[in-house]
């Protein structure tokens, strides 16, 4: 199987692998069978494998130009990825009652929301920026579908998670979220600590170094 058939098979598998295991009935039975940790470990491994397949399939699909390969667009990932890495590290380093995250030890303070003042969903915003930057740099039809899917998933995910959390938290949502935003231009308050930038830069440099040997394409313009 090659070309568009290979890409279509990977795309359908990716969508099904993210739609079926999270359905309440299926998820409950899998957790009973594998345990909570086993379920999340298996789900994460499956997601990474299918994602790798989808990326390879997109690269091997026939080239159909959608966005012109302008040199300026090749700079988009280089300029955006430091922000992506910073958002991801900042989001994972705190307790986030509204979305992904939760590795921080300090309880969430609605008077000092930190990065959540800018966005309640720093991980999803990072994913959205990553997708849009790579969509511009890889303007073929298969990559527009691939990265457009991730960008759309991020935007839709923010709305769906807000709706679910608001329903589950009730009045606590109003109290805790009053100084936060889904996606705003307000600066964090307080700013994440300097070590967040340090870790983000290390991750960025690692991604820059590994991009060519792993993906097979240099990220440098």
N, C-alpha and C positions, 0 to 999 in steps of 0.2 A: 504494500500500500504506500503510495507516494503522493506528492503534490497536494491538491485541495482535499482529496479524500482523507489523507493522513491528518491534515489540519482540522478538518471537520470532525473526524473521530476523536481527536484530542480535545477539541472544544466541547463536544457533547459529553465526553467522559468527565471533563473538568466541571461542567455545570451540574451533572448528576451527582458527582462525588461531593459537591457542596450543598446539594438540595436534599438528598435522601438521608444521609446519616444524622442530620440535625432535626429531622421531623420528630416531634415528641414521642410518638410510639416507637419508632425505630431507635431513637437515641436512648430511650429508657431500657429497651431490651439489650442494646449493646453494652450499656453501663452495667446491667445485671450480669452479663456474660463476661465482660473484660474488667469490670471495676472502673471507677471514675478515672483514675490515673491511666489505666490501660486504654480506656476509650480515647482520652485526649492524646495520648502518645501515638496510638494507631491512626487517629484522624489526622494528626499533624504530619506523620510520615506519609500517609496516602496523599495528602494535599501537596506536599513538596514533590513527590514523585510525579503526580499528574501535572503540576505546574512546570516541572522540568520538561516533560513530554510536550506540553503545549508550546513552550518557548522554542524548543527544537523544531516542532512542526511548523510554527510561524516562520522561522528562518528558512525552512526548506520549501515553503509554498511558492508557487510562481509569482514573479514580481509584477504587481499591477500598481502603477503610481497613483496615489491619492493626494499626497502632499509633496510638492516639489522638493528635491533634496538640496535645499539651499544651505550654503556653508554656515550661515548664522544659526540655523536650527541645530547644528551639531554641537553648539556651545550650550544649549539648554540643559542637558543633563549635568554637565560639569558645574554650571552655576547654581542649579537647583538642588543637587544632591547633598551639599553640605547642610542646607536647611532641612532637607528630608531626614538626614541622620540625626540632626539636633532635635527635631520634633519627636522622632522615634525614641531617642534616649530620654528626653524630658518626659515624654508620656509614660514610659515604662518605669521611671524612677520614683513615681508618686503613687499614692492611693487615689484611684479615680472611681468614685461611686456612680459615674454616669456612662462609662464606656470601658474600653480596654485599658489595661494597666494594673496597678495594684501591688507592685513590688516594693514600694516605699514603706517605711516603718511608721512615719508620722501620719496621724489621722488627718483626713481632709478638713480644712478650716475654711468655711464659706467667706470669711473676712479676708483671707489670704489665699485665693484660689490658684495663684501661680500661673502656669501655662494654661490652665482651664479657663482663665479669664479671656484668653484669645480664642480657644476652642475646647469644647468638652471632649473632642475626639482627635487628639493629636496623632494617634496611630493612623487613623483613617485619612486625616488630612495629609500626612506624610505619604501614604499610599497614593492618594489622588495626585499630589505634586509629582511623585515618581512616574506615574503613568502618563500624565500630560507631557512632561519633559521628554520622555522616551517616545511618545507618539509623534512629537514634532521632529525628533531626530531620526525616526524610522517610519517614513511616510508611506510605506507600501500598504496595500489593502489588508493583508493578513496581520500586520502590526497595528494598523489602525483599529481593527476588530479586537485584537488582543489587549492593547493598552486602553482602548476606549471602554472595554468591558470592565477593567479594573477601576478606571475613573468613575464610571457610572455606578459600579458596586459601592465605591466609597461614598459618593454623594447620597445614594439611596440608603446606604447603611446608617449614615448619620441621622437621617430623618426617622428611620424605623426604630433605631435604638432609643432615640429621644422619646418617641411615642410609647414604647414599651416601658422604659424607665419611669416616665411620668405616670403611667398607669399603675406600675408596681409600687412606686414610692409614695404616691398620694400627696398629702400635704407636705411631706418632707422634701418633695421635689421643689416646691416653691421656696422653701426656706434655704435649702442647700444650693440651688442653682441661680440664686438672684444675682450673683456677681460673675456668672459664667456666660459663655456664648457658644452657639453651635459653630459658627465660623465668623469671626469679627476681626477688625483691624486694631483692636485695643491691645496694648502691650501687656505682657504678663505682669502680675503683681503678687508677690515679688518675682523677680526674674529667677529662673533656675540657676543653681550654683555653678561656678566656673568649671567644675569638673565635668559637667554635662557637655560643654563645648569640647573639652579635652578628649573625652571618650568618643564623641561624634566625629572629631577630626581623625582619630585613629581608625574608626570604622570606615570613614570616607576614603582614606588612603589605602586601606586594605581592599575595598571594593574596586578602587581605581587600578590597583596592581593586579587583582585577580580577574578583572573583566575580560581581558584578552585570552588568557589560557583557559578560562572556564566557559565563557560565552563564545569565544572564537572571533571577536571583533574588538579592535581597540576603541576605547571611548574618546580618545584624543582627536580633535578635528584635523 
